[in-house]
Amino acid sequence: MLKIGITGGIATGKSTIAHKLRTLGYVVLDSDQVSHDLTAPGGQALPEIVRQFGFDMVDEQHGLNRAKLGALVFNDQTKLEQLNQIMHPLINQALTKQLSALDQSGQRLVFVEIPLLFETDNFIKMDQVLMVTVENKQTQLERLMKRNHLSKTEAEQRIAAQMPLEIKEACSDYVLTNDKDEYVNEQLDHVLMKIRDSLA
């Protein structure tokens, strides 16, 4: 089974590409969804997060207060690493289980959306990597501010906490530039053709 990781910078449009792939009938696993499940009420990661960061990180519904924890860890690299040490092994474990089931079912190709694929060694090794980037960094900044309701400074801090886009691009097998929808569709068609040819 060919495993292709979808990665990129924050707010470059990884989920948009994943949605397009699902619409086309491809199987796409989502590490962010796994993360949400792990931090939902009763989630496996919550007890350790509470132990390390305090009970005020839990919201009124007894799930993770993502906004509060995000504001804390993206201002402190040490705390971000603490959080990653809790979350990444659990996410990896869940994805490994899902991939094993797909492999046993005879699935030949699966995409896995992993935003921090290059930032951590804990994730499953992908056979190939599809990188989603932007040419205009202002596009990334504006998308993040709008999507997460952040100030310019807060958005810049979150972007700075990740590996630079240029380094990720250099490590990837395929690169999609996602500034404008009409251009990225054409690029995606070209990448999928190459992938299908490799499976033939």
N, C-alpha and C positions, 0 to 999 in steps of 0.2 A: 504493500500500500504506500503510495506516494503522499508524504506529509509536507504541505507547504505552509510556512508561517507567514501571516500577514502582520506587518509591524510598521512603525513610523513614529513621527513625533506626535505629541499631544495636539489635538485639533487639526490634524492634517487630512482627516477624512477616512480613517481606517474603517470605521463602522459603515460609512457610505459604500465603500468597495465591498465589504462583507455582505451588505444588503443586496447589492447588485448581483453578487455571486449566488446568493440564496434564490433570488428571483429567477436566475438562469438554471436553477435546479442542482447546484453544487452543494455539497455538505460543508458547512462552516461551523466549527466550534468556537466558543467565545470565552476567553479567560476572564473578561470583565464580568460576564454573567455568572461565572463560577464564583468570582470574588463577592458579588452581591449575595449569592446564595449562602456563602460561608459567613456573611456578616448580617444576615437577616435575623429576625427574632428566633432564638434557639440555634443559630448557626454555630458551626464547629469552631470558628476562629474567635468568636466573641469573648469567651472566658479569658483567653490569654491577652487579648487587646485590653480588656478591663483591668486585668492584673498589672499590665505594664503602663497603661495610660490613664487609668482612673474611670470611675463609674459615670463621670459626666460626659463620657464619649458615647453613652447609650441614649437613644432618643425616647420619646414618650411611648412609642410602640414596642420598646425593648429590642430594637435593632440598632445598628451602628449609626451614630450621627456623623455622616460622611463629611458634611461641611465643616464641622468643628475639628474633626481629626485631620482633615486636609489642611486647614489653616495652621494647625500645629506642626505637622510633619514637613510641609513644604517650606517652612522657615527654619528648619533644623535638620541638617543632613544626618546626624546621629539618630534622631528619632525616626526619620524616614527609613534608615537601614534597619532599625528595630522592627518597624512595621513590616518591611519586606521579608525579614527573617521569620515572621509569624505566617504571613500570607503565602509566600511563594511555594514553600513545600506542600502546603495544603492544596493550592491550585494545581500544582504539578501532579499530585496524587489523583485528583479528580479527573484531570484531562487524560492521564495515562489510562484510567479505567474506561473512559469514553472511547479513546482511540483503540484500545484492545477489543472492545465490543464491535466496533466498526470493522476492524481487520478480520475478526472471526466471521463476520457476516458476509465477507467477500468484497467489501468496498475497495475500489482501486485508487481513489483520490480523495483526500480530505484537506480542507483549509483550516488553519487554526489561528484565530486572531489573538495575538500576544503583544500588547503595546511595549512591554519591557523585555522583548526577546533578547536583545543584545546587552541589556544592563545586568542580567543575572545569569548565573550558571545553573540555577535550579530547574529550569524548564527543560522539557523533553527536546531532544535534538531533532530539528526539522531537516528534511532532505533538501529543501530549497526555501528561499526567502523572497517574499514579495513586499517591497518597501513602498509605502505611500508617503509622498512628500509634497512640498509646495515650493515654487520658485520664489514667491514673494513672501518674506517672513512677516510682513504686515498683515497678510491674509490670515496666517496662523494666529497671530496675536488677537486680531479682531474677532475671529471665530471663537477663540477661547473665552474672551471677555463676555461675548454675547451668550454663549452656551452655558457657562458656569456662573454668570452674573458676578464677574470679578472686576476689580479695578485694574488699571494698566499695570501698576506695580505688582499686584498679586499674580496676574497672568504672566508677567515676565519672570517672576520667581519660579513658577511652575515649569515654564519652558526651559529655564536655566538649570533646573534640577535633572534634566534628561540629557542623554548623550546627544551631541550635535548631529543634525540631520545629515550633514556631509559624510560623517563617519559611518552612519548606518547605510547610506546609499552605497558606499564603497564596499560594504560587506554583503550586499544583497545580490541575488540572481536577477531579479526583475525590479524596475523602478517605475512607479506611476506618479506623474506630476498632476496633483489634484487641485489646481487653482480654479479651473473652469470645467463644468460638467461635460460639455460637448467634446472637449479634448480628451478627458480621462476615459470616456466610453470607447473611443477609438483605440487608445493605448491598451485598455483592458482586453478588447477583442484580439489584439495582436499577441498579448501575453498568453491568453487562453489557447490560441492556435498553437503556439510553441509548446505549451504544456500538453495539449492533446496529441501532438506529434510525438512527444517523448514517451507517451503511454502506448502508442500504436505498436 
